[in-house]
Amino acid sequence: MKKDIRNRIDIELFVNNFYDRVKTDPVIGYIFTEIAKVNWERHLPVMYNFWENALFYSGTYKGNPLELHKHLHRVMPLEPRHFDQWIRIFNETIDELFNGPKADLAKERAYSIAQIMQRN
């Protein structure tokens, strides 16, 4: 039986697995690797902080993801299919690794984030 997301170690596990999938995904991978040219050594710790704060209210994340994505959208228009694929990969990653209230919350937060990004 899968456990729920309990701590930073679990967050690092799902974030790392998620982005490993994203990097090679034919629909959105190129956005991260070729358009945004993500520096993974810097990006991953920021994402650990983001999700730790989103799930455990840790106060570890400082940033404005909406502004970053607005800039990216000006460089390369992000389409609904990009957000749909991001959500699909996120949910699959969570479902393969975890089960429980925090796992469900992570999926809910990811969906909400994608909706806000698309509207703005």
C-alpha positions as CSV (number, residue, x, y, z in Angstrom):
1,M,0.0,0.0,0.0
2,K,1.3,3.5,-0.9
3,K,1.8,6.0,1.8
4,D,0.8,9.6,1.8
5,I,3.1,12.6,1.3
6,R,4.5,13.2,4.8
7,N,7.6,15.4,4.5
8,R,10.2,17.2,2.5
9,I,11.8,13.9,1.4
10,D,8.5,12.8,-0.1
11,I,8.2,16.1,-1.9
12,E,11.7,15.8,-3.3
13,L,10.8,12.3,-4.5
14,F,7.7,13.4,-6.4
15,V,9.2,16.7,-7.7
16,N,12.2,14.8,-9.1
17,N,10.1,12.1,-10.7
18,F,7.7,14.6,-12.1
19,Y,10.4,16.7,-13.8
20,D,12.3,13.6,-15.1
21,R,9.1,12.9,-17.0
22,V,8.5,16.5,-18.0
23,K,12.0,16.9,-19.5
24,T,11.4,14.1,-22.0
25,D,7.7,14.6,-22.7
26,P,7.0,15.3,-26.4
27,V,4.3,17.9,-25.7
28,I,5.9,20.0,-23.0
29,G,9.5,18.9,-22.5
30,Y,10.9,21.3,-25.1
31,I,9.3,24.3,-23.3
32,F,11.5,23.5,-20.3
33,T,14.6,22.4,-22.0
34,E,14.8,24.6,-25.2
35,I,12.5,27.6,-24.6
36,A,12.9,28.3,-20.8
37,K,16.3,26.6,-20.7
38,V,15.7,25.6,-17.1
39,N,18.7,25.4,-14.8
40,W,17.6,22.3,-13.0
41,E,20.1,22.7,-10.1
42,R,18.4,26.0,-9.2
43,H,14.9,25.1,-10.3
44,L,14.4,21.9,-8.3
45,P,15.1,23.3,-4.8
46,V,12.7,26.2,-5.6
47,M,10.1,23.6,-6.5
48,Y,10.8,21.6,-3.3
49,N,10.2,24.8,-1.4
50,F,7.1,25.6,-3.4
51,W,5.4,22.3,-2.9
52,E,6.5,22.1,0.8
53,N,4.8,25.4,1.3
54,A,1.7,24.4,-0.7
55,L,1.2,21.2,1.2
56,F,2.5,22.0,4.7
57,Y,2.4,25.8,4.9
58,S,6.1,25.8,5.7
59,G,6.9,29.4,4.6
60,T,9.8,28.0,2.6
61,Y,8.8,29.4,-0.8
62,K,9.4,33.0,-1.8
63,G,8.6,33.9,-5.4
64,N,6.0,34.9,-7.9
65,P,5.3,32.0,-10.3
66,L,2.6,33.8,-12.1
67,E,5.0,36.6,-13.3
68,L,7.6,34.0,-14.4
69,H,4.9,32.2,-16.5
70,K,3.6,35.4,-18.0
71,H,7.1,36.1,-19.2
72,L,7.4,32.6,-20.6
73,H,4.0,33.0,-22.4
74,R,5.3,36.2,-24.1
75,V,8.3,34.3,-25.4
76,M,6.3,31.2,-26.4
77,P,2.5,31.2,-26.1
78,L,1.4,28.5,-23.6
79,E,-1.7,26.7,-24.8
80,P,-4.4,24.7,-23.0
81,R,-2.9,21.4,-24.2
82,H,0.4,22.3,-22.5
83,F,-1.4,22.8,-19.2
84,D,-3.4,19.7,-19.7
85,Q,-0.3,17.7,-20.3
86,W,1.4,19.2,-17.2
87,I,-1.5,18.2,-15.1
88,R,-1.7,14.7,-16.6
89,I,2.0,14.1,-15.8
90,F,1.7,15.6,-12.4
91,N,-1.3,13.4,-11.4
92,E,0.3,10.3,-12.8
93,T,3.4,10.9,-10.9
94,I,1.6,11.5,-7.6
95,D,-0.7,8.5,-8.2
96,E,2.2,6.2,-8.8
97,L,4.0,7.2,-5.7
98,F,1.4,8.2,-3.1
99,N,-2.1,7.8,-1.8
100,G,-3.9,9.9,0.8
101,P,-5.1,13.3,1.8
102,K,-1.9,15.2,1.1
103,A,-1.5,13.4,-2.3
104,D,-5.0,14.5,-3.1
105,L,-4.3,18.0,-2.0
106,A,-1.2,18.1,-4.2
107,K,-3.3,17.2,-7.2
108,E,-5.9,19.8,-6.3
109,R,-3.3,22.5,-5.9
110,A,-1.7,21.6,-9.2
111,Y,-5.0,21.8,-11.0
112,S,-5.8,25.2,-9.4
113,I,-2.4,26.5,-10.3
114,A,-2.8,25.4,-13.9
115,Q,-6.2,27.1,-14.0
116,I,-4.8,30.4,-12.6
117,M,-1.9,30.3,-15.0
118,Q,-4.2,29.8,-18.0
119,R,-6.6,32.6,-17.0
120,N,-3.8,35.1,-16.4
